[in-house]
């Protein structure tokens, strides 16, 4: 899924506005003593040949005692099938004939499934499962993940690894969006698959350039704007308590989707409201 990246605002963000071309920040507070923590905004998936992972990120992580991700062991995490299916739901009931035909064409071309095979496999699959398959077609064949690379480094240095939430919590976000809205997302994505691929390429370039102004302007569109509170704001507020506890105990390197850093309810603003000093780290 593409995460929204918003421009940071507010008093503290005004001080950062002239130097916000960075994805990484130092966090300090007199209450933490000499312990320094770090906040890094990731792009969950990037093309392998364009993967942006400056050496300074590795150095900061190795200076820390703890790595904290949204979800740990993301490469091997297992998902309870009960979270992916709903016996009361059938996508066919939400489609007109034209939409169903487009979905079947996509399933045949991408999943190599005929209509009968598709129904047998996905009869009661929740809409977000379809959406994830469709959005996956935007991705290059060879990809890399910041989270996976960070975990490799952390495990090599025997750092403690924590998570801010489980995969179950992330999937439950979709349960708060009506099925009608989720199905609409499916056909919006299907409508222009090629545009989705171009959007991914553009997002990737903006991320690598750390051009947050343009990245935010480009990314905040479509359904994610409508459901921004669900995907970003509410989660940020829940995370702060855990972040404060971890930082008090030890120097912690936080790595979360870059969209969580910005905005009135972004992590940078919320930490600033709590009295933490946030310093830009140039990568």
Secondary structure, DSSP 8 states (H G I E B T S, - for coil): ---------SHHHHHHGGG---SEEEEE-GGGTT--EEEEEE-S-EEGGG----HHHHHHHHH-SEEEESSSSTTT----GGGTB-TT--GGGG--HHHHHHHHHHIIIII---HHHHHHHHTTB-HHHHHHHHHHTTS-SSEE-HHHHHHHHHHHTT-EEEESS-HHHHHHGGGGS-HHHHHHHHHHHHHTHHHHHHHHHHHHHHHHTT-HHHHHHHHS-THHHHTHIIIIIHHHHHHHHHHHHHHHHS-EEEEEEGGGS-STTSHHHHHHHTT-EEEEE--
